Amino acid sequence: MSERDWYEILGVSPDATHEEIRAAYRRLARRYHPDSAEGGGDPKQFQLVQEAWEVLSDPDRRAAYDQKRRLQRLRRGRRRSMVGARPAVTMPVRYTLVMSPHEAARGGTVEVPVPYLWRCPVCLGSGLVAFEPCSDCDGGGTVKYTAVFTVHVPAGVRHNEILHFRADEPVPAEIMLRVALRGSGGRGYY
Ligand SMILES: [Zn+2]
């Protein structure tokens, strides 16, 4: 499957009108034609211009090409951003921890589930399977996962106190827990 950019070859923008494409094609075909008066032409470039015109002058082929081109660009961008990376929760997680006064006095461990987006395991983030949009992620390249963090709450936390954690497992994340004691009113929740 060719990854040539037919718009670049014709020197037009991807939203060029049919007339603009035709004008660019005519100009370039004249310039590169093997019998061109301007220095013998360029058969290879002429061939490319010809192919670009065949694709872009046909509304159906152009629409199909536009979609493929968008997906290829998406995939290239995503590959760059995900190469060598591991999943991470990039935004600080804010979570309200509702506890009874008794639990707060005693402390303990709590589990905090955090949803996050990461590379689709089916298309590996490309958004494409066999040049079609991936059905598992609708071509977006990411799917939703849930990381469950186990954090330790010290004994004696107070209402509205904010506990700050940096976790590395199961994925790196910054977590802020606001303690809400039952019976202390609903203020301060977020
Ligand atoms: Zn996918």
Boltz pocket constraint, residues with backbone or C-beta under 6 A from the ligand:
constraints:
  - pocket:
      binder: B
      contacts: [[A, 120], [A, 121], [A, 122], [A, 123], [A, 124], [A, 125], [A, 127], [A, 128], [A, 134], [A, 135], [A, 136], [A, 137], [A, 138], [A, 139], [A, 140], [A, 141], [A, 142]]
      max_distance: 6.0
